[in-house]
Amino acid sequence: MPFTNDRLLKLPVPEKGRAYHYDEKVAGLCVCITPAGSRTFYFYRKVNGKPQRNRLGKFPDTSIDDARDAAKEMIGEIAKGRDPAAERRARRDSLTLGGFWSHWLDYAKTHKKTWKEDKRLYENFLKSWEKRSLFAITKQDIRALHAKIGEKNGPYAANRVLGLLKAMYNRARSDLDWGGVNPAEGITRFREKSRDRFLQPDELPRFFEALKEESQLMQDFFVVSLFTGARRANVQAMRWEQIGVDEVWRIPDSKSGQPISVPLVPEVMKIIKRRQNKAGGNPWVFPSKSKTGHVTEPKRAWDRIRKNAELPGLRMHDLRRSLGSWQVATGASLPIIGKMLGHGDGSKATAVYARLSLGPVREAANTAVAAMVEASKKKPEGGDDE
């Protein structure tokens, strides 16, 4: 039959197996329908006496006209003595992890908010494999790498690398028609323990004392992180234009995909006003000489703080958890805490967060921060910006 959009959409879905229907206008062009209802264009032709079925793309993402043009192009290639399937296999076999990485990164930048984390994982743990063919990387290789990262960097990092590899192989199959087996499938992930670490009353004095050894920039950065409960990436990219005269920090884009309004407690506003007086037109609250123009990876300062405060197991993300924990300790409700921290977990509580005004959220934050300041006994003092 001559293919039309209406005809292809109305073709029956087989209960089992696959059904092939051929186009009347271009010989060899067919559409394959699976029991799941997917419709995929193929070009069928014998090459050197052997039948070949070359995938052209899924309908309707690939239009009928595009499928016909691709099929005609293959007819011309075969007439010239070329073998499309053999050429495709050669490209597939030569595809390296590094070669595919650029394709993955383009995809991730468009579809994933966490693409920078993918980039970090690749550069830290997978870059040594960049010249290896996707076919050459085995399940045993990935299992050994997973175990090595788990032992050296912890189960969380190991599981994230495993998940990235699994997703990359699946993307290679769907986007580039890579036909191999996904070697990351079936590897058991490490069990991850939910962290409940936060700054305890007896730790706060040591923490603030250690802060005093850092530059004013780093002191301010970590105090704002602690007293807002915001994610590190949001604090790093904090801009003056996001801070309103109502003393609310409006984060336009969060991990949950929704904007967040964070009421700023007096201790944070004191820092904000001081830094704004010295900003000199710089748009970033925490500027640096990095490519982004703002603080990006304050790991060295954080490591010094942990060492000097004798808090080796404390992570930067634990500062966010600390505000929530101190809010619980001072009597705040879970919806209040969720509103402050910008939770967007898809649960029923999310609707409650959205209805809350910032008044009680600000009050709860003020109470929790006051309790932390009281426990610390001393407020951090200044040095010079780096």
N, C-alpha and C positions, 0 to 999 in steps of 0.2 A: 504494500500500500504506500502511497505518497505520504510522507510524514507531515503532520501538522501538530501544533501544540495541543489542540483539542483532542485529536486522535490518540496521541501518546498519553495524555492524562487519563483517558477513559479505558486504556488497555487493562484487561483483568490481571489481578495479582495471583500468581500460582500458589497453591497450598504448600508445595514442596518443589525443590529443584529450581531451575531457572528457565525462563521463557525468552526466546529470541524472536524479534520481529524485524523484517528487513524493509529498507526504503526502496521505493519503486524508481526514484529519480537517480540515485547514485549506487551503482552495483557494489555490494560488499558492505555498505553501511547498515548497521543494525542497532537496535536498542535491546538491552538485556534487562529483564525485570526479575527481581528477587522476591521471595516470600515476605520480606520486610517492606516491600513497596518501592524500593529504590529503582531508578531508571538510569542506565548508563549506556552511553554510545560506544560502540566498538566498530572497528573496520576488519572485516574477515576476507582473507585472500590467501591462496596458495603461493608460497615463495620457494623457488627451487624444489618444487614438488611436495613441500610440507605445508600444512595449513597453519595460518597465523591468525590470532585474534588480538588486535592492538587497541588498547583502551584510549578513547578520545576525550572523555569527560562525562560528568554527571549532568543529566537533564533535570531541571531547567537552567542550572548554572551555566552549562554549555548550551548555546542555542542550536536549533536545527541547522541554520545557515552556517554557523561555525563548524559544526560536525561535518556537514557536507564539504566545506572548503578543506578541512583537515583530511577527509577521506580522499578527495581528488588529488591533494598534494601527495599522499601516500601512493596513489595509483601511478603518479608520475615518477616517484622515486623507484618503485618496483620496476617500471618500464625501463629505467636507466640501469637496472641490474643491482640496485641497492637492496639491502635487507634491513628493514626498519626494526624488526625484533632483535636482530643481532647487534645493531647499533645501540638500541636501548639497553640491552644487557651490558654492553661495554661501558656505557655511561654509568649504569647502575653499579657495576663492579668497581669502577674507579672512584665512586663518590666517597670522599673521606669525611671524617667527623668534622675536621676544620672547614672543609668545603661546604658542608651542610650547615655549619654554625651560622654563617652569614644569612642564609635563608631563614633559619629559626629566629635569629635576632630581629629580622625585618617583621616577621610574624608576631613575635612577642611584644615589640614596641607598639604595635597597633592593637593587640588584643589582651595584653596582660599588664596590670599595674605593677607587677613585681618583676618586670623584665630586668631591672638593674640587679636584682638578687640572682636571677639566672646568669647574668653576665659575670657576677662575682664568683658564683659556683663554678662556672666553666673555666674562668681564668685561674682559679685556685686549685681545682682538682682534675680538670679534664683536658687542659691545654696540652699536656704531654702526649695525648692521644691524637692530636689534631691531624697528623699525617697518616693515621691508620684508616683503612677502608672500613666502612660500616659493616661489611661482611666479615672482616678479619677480627672484629671485636666479639668475643664469645661470652656466653653466660658465665663461664668460669672466671674470665677476666673481670667482669662486673661484680661478681660475688666477692672476689678477692679485694677489689678496690673498695667495695662497700664495707668489708670487714676492717680494712686498713684505716679508712676514714673514721669508722666508728670507734676504733681503739685510740686514735690520735686526736680526733676532733670532736668526738661524741656522737651519740646516736642520731641526734637531730640533723646535723650536717650530713651524715651518711645517708639518711633517708631522703633528704632534699636532693642530693646528687642522683640517687637512684630514681627518684620521681622525674627529674629533669631528663635523664637518659631515656626513660620509658616514653615520655611525651615526645621527645625528639624523634625517636624511631617511628612512632605512630604517625607523626607529621610527615616524615619522609615517605611513608607508604601512601598517605592520602594525597600529598601535594605533588610528589615527584614519581609516583608509581613505582617506588622502590619495592622489590618483591621478596626481600628476605624475611627471616623470622626475627621478631623483636627479642633480643637476648636479655633485656631487662625484665621481661615478663616472668613471673613465678618465683622471683627472689624474695625471700622473707624479710620484711622490714624489721628493724630493731624496735622494741617496745619503748615508747617515749613516756616519761613520767611528767605529769603536769606540775610545773613549778609553782611554788607558793612562797618564794623568797621575797621578802621586802625588808626595808630598813627598820630594825628594832629600836626601841627607846635607848638602849645602852650603846647602840652603834652610831646613832645620829651625832653625838659630840665628836667622835673620831672622824666621821665622814666630813663634817664641816671644818674640823681642824685641818684635815688633809687638803681640803679645797683651798685653804688659805695659801698653800704652797704653789698654786697654779696662777696663771695670768688672769687678769680681770675678765678677759673674753671667755676663758674656760669656766671660771667661777660662775659667771652669769649664765652661761649655757646650761650647766648642770643644775643650777638652782631653778631656772625656768623649767627645765625638763621635769624636775621633781615636783614643783609646786603647781604645774598645769596638768601633769599626768599625760601629756601629749606624746605621740610617737616620735622617736628620734628624727626620722626623716622630715616630719612637719616642723619640728623646732629648728632643724638645720636650715630649712627653706623659709623661715619666718620673714615676712616682709612688713615694712612700716604701713603700707596701704591696707594690710589686713587687720590692723588694730584700730578700733573705732574710739570716738570720744566717750562712748558709754563704757569704756574699759572692758570690751569684749573682743577677743581674738577670733576672727572668722576665717577658718581654714577652708578654702574653696574645694579642695579635692582630698579625700581621705582614703584609707585602705578599703573602707566599706563602699566607696564610690559616691558617698553623700557628703555635702558640706557640713562642717561642725562649727558650733559657736561655743567658745570656751571663755567663761567669765574669769577675769584676771584678778587675783587676790592682791591686796596692798603690797605685799612683799615683792611680787612680780612687777607691779606697776612702778615701784621705786626703781627697779632695774631698767625697765623700759624707758622711763623718762630720762634717766641718766645717760643711757646709751643713745637715745634720740638726740640729745644735746650735742653729742660728739659725732653724729652720723655723717655730717658734711655732705648730704645729698646722696649717700650710698643707699640703695633700696633695701639692703639686707640688714636685719637686726644683728646677725652674727656673721659679719663679712670675713673673708679670708682671701688669700692669693691663689686659691684653687681655680680650676677651669670654670667651675660653676659660679664663682664669685662669693660663695658662702662656705661656712664650715661643712665638711663632708664626713670625714672619718676621724673623730677625736680619740682614737684608740690609745695613742701613747699617753695622753693626759689621763685617760681613764685608768690605764694600767698603773700609772704612778699613784693615783688617788687610792685605788684598791690596795696597793702595797703599803702606802703610808698609813692608811686607816686600818690595816690588818683585816681586810674584808676580801680575801682572795676569790671567793665564790660569787661575789656580787656582779651582776651584769647591768649594762645600761638600761635594758628593758625593765629591770627590777625597780627602777625609779618610778616608772609609770604604774607598776603594780603597787608600789609603796603608797602613793596617794590614795588609790582605791581602798587599800587595806586600812589606812588610817581613817578614812571616811567611815568604813564599817565600824571601826573601834569607837568612833565618836558619835555613832548612832544614825548615820545616813542610811536611807533605804536603797535597795538595789536599783530601782528606776532612776533615782537621783544620781547614783554613781555611774550608771550606764549613760546618762545624759552628759555628764562631765567628761567621761572618757571616750564618748563618741562611738559606743558600741553599735554594731550593725550586723548582728549575727542571724538575722532572719527570723528570730523567735517572736512570740507574741509580745514580749517585753519591749521590742523595738517600737511598736505603736505607742506604748506608754511614754517612752523617752520623747517621742516627737511632740506629744501634747504638753509636756512639762514646760513651764516658763523658767527663765534663767534665775529668777529670784531665789527660790529654795536651793537651786544648784550652787549659786554663788555663796549662799549662807553655809552650806555644807562644806564647800571647799575652804572657806575662811576658817571654819571651826577646825578642820583637819590640819590645815597648815599651821594654825596657831598652836595646836597640840604638838606638832613636830618641832616648831621653833622653840617652844618651851622645853621639850625634851632635849633639844640640842644644846640649850643653855647659852650658846654663843652663835651669833650670826656671822656669816663669812665676811671677810674684809677684803679690800681691793689691792691689786697690784697694777701693773701696766698691761695693756693689750699686747698680744703677740704681734 
